[in-house]
Amino acid sequence: MTTPANRARLILSLRSAGITNVSVLSAIERVPRELFVPETFRDQAYEDTALPIGYGQTLSQPYIVAFMVAALELNKNLKVLELGTGSGYHCSVLSHLCRRVYTVERHRALLANAEQRFSELQLNNVTTRAGDGMKGWAEQAPFDRISVSAASKEIPQSLLDQLAIGGIMILPVGGADRSQVLTKISRTDSGFETQALIEVRFVPLLHGLARDKSA
């Protein structure tokens, strides 16, 4: 059963793990994580652990979500592209911290479920699309921030092209067969600056729409 104490305990856990951004912690506290996990895992919704959401996808552990969101250096004036909507949890956290989120998911069934949650939570600054995350969302570019919740062996040029000057992109770089490093890319007037952050483990960033048969 989810209680306010569960949420408070998670926030304390994140603080002790080094997440100090008050706005990020507040956004995480506002999002009911239990709505974004299958019913069989709801008793674990506020544990700092990744959880399966079907179709071979996972809901990242809260620490990784908080770390990625904090690394984006968000404010209410920014337009954000999220690739890998998944359950919609990460996007919901982002929505409380920026002007608008454009989110892309290759699994139509996951996206439909996420859209229902966005509606229930009245997150009116979220725009969704079923599509190929590798391609980004060129029609809405440039983006002030890009957040990628799947690992790529190389940084897709299409995403670099859609990042605004002065913008930041956070994505895991690496393959399933080797270590992945969460990477921060900043676009400047003269090019791109890259910073390695922490080691992570994400599902791979894949081309095209998924052919969903069952969860």
VEXTOR-253507 format. One record per residue: residue in three letters; x, y, z of N, C-alpha, C in turn. Coordinates in steps of 0.05 Angstrom, whole numbers, padded with zeros to 5 digits, always signed. Example, Ala and Ser with C-alpha at 12.3 -4.5 7.8 and 13.67 -1.06 7.14 Angstrom:
2
Ala+00264-00114+00156+00246-00090+00156+00264-00066+00156;Ser+00257-00045+00142+00273-00021+00143+00258+00001+00157;
***
This chain:
215
Met+00017-00024+00000+00000+00000+00000+00018+00025+00000;Thr+00010+00045-00017+00025+00069-00019+00014+00090+00001;Thr+00032+00102+00016+00025+00122+00035+00044+00146+00032;Pro+00037+00169+00043+00055+00192+00043+00082+00185+00055;Ala+00082+00167+00074+00107+00159+00087+00126+00145+00067;Asn+00114+00130+00048+00130+00116+00028+00144+00137+00010;Arg+00130+00157+00002+00142+00178-00015+00163+00193+00001;Ala+00158+00200+00026+00177+00214+00042+00202+00198+00046;Arg+00199+00172+00049+00222+00154+00053+00239+00154+00027;Leu+00226+00154+00004+00241+00154-00021+00256+00180-00024;Ile+00244+00202-00017+00258+00228-00019+00282+00229-00001;Leu+00279+00219+00023+00302+00217+00042+00324+00200+00030;Ser+00316+00177+00018+00336+00159+00005+00351+00173-00017;Leu+00337+00189-00033+00349+00203-00055+00368+00225-00045;Arg+00360+00238-00024+00377+00259-00012+00403+00246-00002;Ser+00401+00224+00012+00424+00211+00023+00442+00200+00001;Ala+00431+00195-00023+00447+00185-00046+00460+00208-00061;Gly+00454+00233-00053+00468+00255-00066+00451+00273-00083;Ile+00424+00267-00085+00406+00284-00101+00398+00307-00083;Thr+00407+00331-00089+00402+00354-00071+00385+00376-00085;Asn+00380+00373-00110+00364+00393-00125+00335+00393-00114;Val+00327+00415-00101+00301+00416-00087+00278+00414-00107;Ser+00281+00427-00130+00260+00426-00151+00256+00397-00161;Val+00277+00383-00165+00276+00356-00175+00263+00338-00154;Leu+00271+00340-00130+00259+00324-00108+00230+00330-00105;Ser+00222+00356-00107+00194+00363-00105+00178+00351-00128;Ala+00189+00351-00152+00174+00340-00175+00170+00310-00171;Ile+00191+00296-00161+00189+00267-00157+00168+00261-00135;Glu+00167+00278-00115+00148+00274-00093+00119+00278-00103;Arg+00116+00295-00123+00089+00301-00134+00078+00280-00152;Val+00096+00263-00164+00087+00243-00183+00081+00217-00169;Pro+00057+00207-00171+00050+00181-00157+00061+00157-00173;Arg+00085+00148-00165+00099+00127-00180+00082+00101-00182;Glu+00065+00097-00163+00049+00072-00163+00031+00070-00187;Leu+00024+00093-00200+00007+00092-00224+00022+00083-00248;Phe+00048+00082-00247+00065+00076-00270+00077+00048-00271;Val+00069+00032-00252+00079+00004-00250+00056-00016-00251;Pro+00061-00040-00261+00040-00060-00261+00030-00065-00232;Glu+00005-00073-00230-00007-00076-00203+00009-00095-00185;Thr+00021-00116-00197+00036-00136-00181+00061-00124-00169;Phe+00070-00101-00178+00094-00089-00167+00089-00064-00151;Arg+00064-00057-00146+00057-00032-00134+00068-00030-00105;Asp+00071-00052-00092+00082-00051-00065+00111-00043-00065;Gln+00124-00043-00089+00152-00035-00092+00155-00008-00105;Ala+00133+00006-00109+00133+00030-00125+00152+00051-00114;Tyr+00156+00052-00088+00172+00073-00076+00199+00063-00065;Glu+00206+00039-00075+00233+00029-00069+00251+00040-00091;Asp+00277+00044-00085+00295+00055-00104+00306+00033-00122;Thr+00288+00023-00139+00295+00000-00156+00281+00002-00183;Ala+00293-00009-00204+00279-00011-00230+00258-00032-00229;Leu+00237-00028-00244+00214-00047-00245+00206-00053-00274;Pro+00198-00077-00280+00189-00084-00307+00161-00071-00313;Ile+00158-00062-00338+00132-00051-00346+00121-00064-00371;Gly+00133-00087-00379+00123-00102-00402+00138-00095-00427;Tyr+00135-00112-00448+00148-00108-00474+00178-00106-00472;Gly+00190-00119-00452+00219-00119-00449+00230-00092-00439;Gln+00212-00075-00429+00221-00048-00420+00220-00047-00389;Thr+00234-00027-00379+00234-00024-00350+00229+00005-00342;Leu+00219+00009-00318+00217+00035-00306+00243+00039-00290;Ser+00258+00060-00297+00284+00064-00284+00281+00069-00254;Gln+00302+00062-00239+00301+00067-00210+00299+00097-00206;Pro+00286+00106-00185+00282+00134-00179+00308+00150-00178;Tyr+00330+00138-00168+00355+00152-00167+00365+00160-00194;Ile+00363+00142-00214+00372+00147-00241+00354+00169-00254;Val+00328+00167-00249+00310+00188-00260+00318+00215-00248;Ala+00321+00216-00222+00328+00241-00209+00355+00252-00218;Phe+00375+00234-00221+00401+00242-00230+00400+00254-00259;Met+00386+00240-00277+00383+00250-00304+00369+00276-00306;Val+00347+00279-00291+00331+00303-00292+00348+00327-00280;Ala+00362+00322-00259+00379+00343-00247+00401+00352-00266;Ala+00412+00332-00281+00434+00338-00300+00424+00355-00323;Leu+00398+00355-00329+00388+00371-00351+00387+00401-00344;Glu+00389+00408-00319+00389+00436-00310+00364+00451-00321;Leu+00341+00441-00313+00315+00451-00325+00306+00477-00312;Asn+00289+00491-00327+00273+00513-00316+00247+00515-00332;Lys+00229+00531-00323+00202+00532-00333+00200+00543-00361;Asn+00222+00554-00372+00221+00565-00399+00229+00546-00421;Leu+00237+00522-00414+00250+00504-00433+00232+00485-00447;Lys+00238+00478-00472+00224+00458-00487+00242+00433-00488;Val+00230+00410-00480+00245+00385-00476+00235+00364-00495;Leu+00254+00349-00506+00248+00324-00521+00256+00300-00504;Glu+00237+00282-00499+00243+00257-00486+00240+00234-00505;Leu+00260+00217-00506+00259+00193-00524+00258+00168-00506;Gly+00236+00153-00509+00232+00130-00492+00212+00136-00470;Thr+00187+00140-00478+00166+00148-00459+00162+00126-00438;Gly+00163+00101-00447+00159+00079-00428+00132+00081-00414;Ser+00132+00079-00388+00108+00081-00372+00098+00110-00370;Gly+00115+00129-00376+00108+00157-00373+00117+00170-00348;Tyr+00130+00155-00330+00138+00166-00304+00159+00188-00307;His+00180+00182-00322+00202+00201-00325+00191+00227-00338;Cys+00174+00224-00358+00162+00247-00371+00145+00263-00352;Ser+00131+00250-00334+00114+00264-00315+00131+00281-00296;Val+00154+00271-00288+00172+00286-00272+00182+00311-00287;Leu+00190+00306-00312+00200+00328-00329+00178+00350-00332;Ser+00153+00342-00335+00132+00360-00340+00128+00382-00319;His+00136+00375-00294+00134+00394-00272+00157+00415-00272;Leu+00176+00411-00289+00201+00427-00287+00207+00443-00312;Cys+00190+00441-00333+00196+00455-00358+00170+00465-00370;Arg+00173+00479-00393+00149+00491-00406+00133+00469-00421;Arg+00147+00453-00436+00133+00432-00451+00152+00408-00456;Val+00140+00384-00455+00155+00360-00462+00143+00347-00486;Tyr+00160+00341-00506+00152+00324-00529+00164+00297-00525;Thr+00148+00276-00524+00158+00250-00517+00151+00229-00538;Val+00171+00212-00545+00168+00193-00567+00172+00165-00556;Glu+00155+00146-00563+00156+00118-00555+00151+00100-00579;Arg+00167+00079-00582+00165+00061-00604+00144+00039-00599;His+00137+00034-00574+00116+00014-00568+00089+00028-00565;Arg+00071+00024-00584+00045+00037-00584+00029+00031-00558;Ala+00030+00007-00549+00014-00001-00526+00025+00014-00501;Leu+00051+00016-00498+00062+00030-00475+00054+00060-00477;Leu+00055+00071-00501+00048+00099-00504+00019+00104-00498;Ala+00001+00086-00506-00027+00090-00500-00032+00090-00470;Asn-00018+00072-00455-00021+00072-00426-00010+00097-00414;Ala+00013+00107-00424+00025+00131-00413+00006+00155-00418;Glu-00006+00156-00442-00024+00178-00449-00047+00179-00429;Gln-00057+00156-00422-00079+00154-00403-00071+00166-00376;Arg-00047+00160-00367-00037+00170-00342-00033+00200-00343;Phe-00022+00210-00365-00019+00239-00368-00046+00253-00366;Ser-00066+00241-00378-00093+00253-00377-00104+00252-00348;Glu-00100+00230-00334-00110+00228-00307-00096+00248-00289;Leu-00071+00253-00294-00056+00272-00277-00057+00301-00287;Gln-00073+00305-00309-00077+00331-00321-00050+00345-00327;Leu-00033+00330-00340-00007+00341-00349-00011+00352-00377;Asn-00019+00377-00378-00027+00388-00404-00004+00399-00420;Asn+00020+00397-00410+00043+00407-00425+00060+00384-00437;Val+00047+00361-00440+00060+00338-00452+00048+00332-00479;Thr+00065+00329-00500+00056+00321-00527+00069+00295-00534;Thr+00054+00276-00544+00064+00249-00549+00065+00242-00578;Arg+00082+00222-00584+00083+00211-00611+00093+00182-00610;Ala+00080+00164-00625+00091+00138-00630+00110+00140-00653;Gly+00135+00133-00649+00155+00136-00670+00182+00125-00663;Asp+00201+00131-00681+00228+00122-00679+00245+00142-00664;Gly+00253+00135-00639+00268+00153-00623+00294+00162-00635;Met+00306+00145-00651+00331+00151-00665+00328+00177-00682;Lys+00304+00181-00691+00299+00204-00709+00292+00230-00694;Gly+00286+00227-00668+00278+00250-00653+00251+00260-00661;Trp+00248+00286-00663+00222+00299-00671+00229+00324-00686;Ala+00238+00321-00710+00250+00343-00726+00231+00367-00729;Glu+00205+00361-00732+00186+00382-00737+00184+00402-00714;Gln+00191+00393-00690+00189+00411-00666+00216+00422-00658;Ala+00237+00414-00671+00265+00423-00664+00268+00453-00671;Pro+00287+00466-00657+00306+00455-00638+00294+00453-00610;Phe+00307+00435-00594+00299+00431-00567+00321+00442-00548;Asp+00311+00454-00526+00330+00464-00506+00343+00441-00491;Arg+00329+00420-00487+00339+00396-00473+00329+00371-00487;Ile+00346+00350-00487+00338+00324-00497+00346+00303-00476;Ser+00327+00286-00469+00331+00265-00450+00325+00238-00463;Val+00345+00220-00463+00342+00194-00477+00343+00172-00456;Ser+00322+00156-00455+00320+00134-00436+00326+00107-00448;Ala+00345+00106-00467+00354+00081-00479+00382+00085-00488;Ala+00398+00064-00489+00427+00067-00494+00433+00064-00524;Ser+00451+00081-00533+00460+00080-00561+00491+00077-00561;Lys+00500+00060-00579+00529+00055-00581+00544+00081-00590;Glu+00530+00097-00606+00540+00123-00614+00519+00143-00610;Ile+00527+00168-00608+00507+00190-00605+00495+00196-00632;Pro+00469+00192-00635+00456+00196-00661+00459+00225-00671;Gln+00469+00228-00696+00472+00255-00707+00446+00270-00709;Ser+00424+00255-00714+00398+00268-00716+00391+00283-00691;Leu+00399+00271-00668+00392+00284-00642+00410+00308-00637;Leu+00436+00306-00644+00454+00329-00642+00443+00352-00658;Asp+00433+00346-00682+00423+00367-00700+00399+00381-00688;Gln+00383+00367-00671+00358+00378-00660+00363+00392-00634;Leu+00387+00392-00624+00393+00405-00598+00400+00435-00604;Ala+00386+00452-00589+00391+00481-00593+00418+00489-00583;Ile+00429+00511-00594+00454+00522-00583+00449+00531-00554;Gly+00466+00523-00536+00461+00528-00508+00446+00505-00495;Gly+00439+00485-00511+00423+00462-00500+00439+00440-00488;Ile+00425+00422-00474+00438+00399-00461+00423+00374-00469;Met+00438+00353-00475+00426+00326-00479+00439+00307-00459;Ile+00422+00290-00447+00431+00269-00429+00423+00242-00442;Leu+00442+00224-00446+00435+00198-00456+00456+00177-00448;Pro+00448+00152-00446+00467+00130-00440+00482+00123-00466;Val+00508+00121-00465+00524+00113-00488+00537+00086-00482;Gly+00533+00067-00500+00545+00041-00497+00525+00020-00507;Gly+00535-00005-00510+00519-00026-00520+00510-00045-00498;Ala+00493-00064-00505+00483-00083-00485+00505-00102-00476;Asp+00526-00105-00492+00547-00124-00486+00571-00110-00472;Arg+00569-00085-00466+00591-00071-00452+00579-00049-00434;Ser+00596-00037-00418+00586-00017-00399+00574+00007-00413;Gln+00554+00018-00401+00541+00042-00411+00548+00065-00393;Val+00553+00089-00404+00559+00112-00388+00539+00134-00394;Leu+00526+00144-00373+00508+00166-00377+00524+00190-00384;Thr+00517+00203-00406+00534+00223-00418+00518+00249-00421;Lys+00532+00272-00415+00520+00298-00417+00533+00313-00441;Ile+00517+00321-00460+00527+00335-00483+00516+00364-00483;Ser+00533+00383-00484+00525+00411-00485+00533+00423-00512;Arg+00513+00436-00524+00519+00449-00550+00526+00478-00546;Thr+00549+00486-00557+00559+00513-00556+00559+00525-00584;Asp+00566+00550-00585+00568+00564-00611+00588+00550-00629;Ser+00608+00538-00617+00630+00526-00633+00628+00496-00636;Gly+00608+00483-00624+00606+00454-00627+00593+00440-00603;Phe+00604+00417-00596+00592+00401-00574+00614+00394-00553;Glu+00606+00396-00528+00623+00387-00506+00610+00363-00493;Thr+00626+00343-00487+00616+00317-00477+00628+00312-00449;Gln+00611+00303-00431+00620+00297-00403+00609+00270-00395;Ala+00626+00252-00387+00617+00226-00376+00608+00230-00347;Leu+00585+00219-00340+00574+00222-00313+00576+00197-00296;Ile+00559+00178-00300+00559+00153-00284+00554+00129-00301;Glu+00562+00106-00292+00555+00081-00306+00526+00074-00301;Val+00513+00064-00322+00484+00058-00320+00479+00032-00336;Arg+00453+00023-00335+00445+00000-00351+00417+00006-00362;Phe+00415+00010-00388+00389+00015-00401+00385-00004-00424;Val+00359-00007-00432+00353-00022-00456+00364-00007-00480;Pro+00368-00020-00502+00380-00007-00525+00361+00012-00540;Leu+00372+00033-00551+00356+00051-00569+00355+00038-00596;Leu+00330+00032-00605+00326+00016-00630+00312+00033-00651;His+00317+00025-00676+00304+00038-00699+00275+00029-00701;Gly+00259+00046-00712+00232+00039-00721+00212+00035-00698;Leu+00187+00031-00707+00165+00025-00688+00167-00005-00681;Ala+00160-00012-00656+00160-00040-00647+00134-00053-00657;Arg+00137-00079-00662+00114-00095-00669+00104-00110-00644;Asp+00087-00096-00629+00078-00107-00604+00058-00129-00607;Lys+00063-00152-00594+00044-00174-00595+00032-00178-00567;Ser+00049-00177-00547+00038-00179-00519+00060-00169-00501;Ala+00052-00163-00476+00070-00153-00457+00089-00174-00447;
***
